[in-house]
Amino acid sequence: MVIYGAFVLALFCGVSSGAVAKCKTSGECGTGQCCYIEPEFLVASKRQAVLPVLHQHHDAGICENYRLQGDLCYPLETANGHCGCGSGLSCQWVPEPTTISAKRGMIYHPGPGNYRCATRQ
């Protein structure tokens, strides 16, 4: 479970295999970064809860970069303690410039696209 969580975190956050700065506050991180401390309980839908929940308290975290304009994002990432989009940006649905219809999901979107960091409106 711990290995799976670390793997998902590395993929989701874009953490490289290089040295990762440990932190307890965002003040310990560089410019354009925040301190991500994994919360004891993650905010997620029931559909995403594939593995059993193991409650762990974390005192320290890792420095994580804020996402830049055009970067992929996830609407609940800040609720889960991640940095999210940078200053003046927010995570918004951005439709793809195409005429191909998309498979319908639980949340209505007017066609194919992705959540991306875009200028706050």
Secondary structure, 3 states (H helix, E strand, C coil): CHHHHHHHHHHHHCCCCCCCCEECCHHHCCCCEEEECCCCCCCCCHHHCCCCCCCCCCCCEEEEECECCCCECCCCCCCCCCCCECCCEEEEEEECCCCCCCCCCCCCCCCCEEEEEEECC
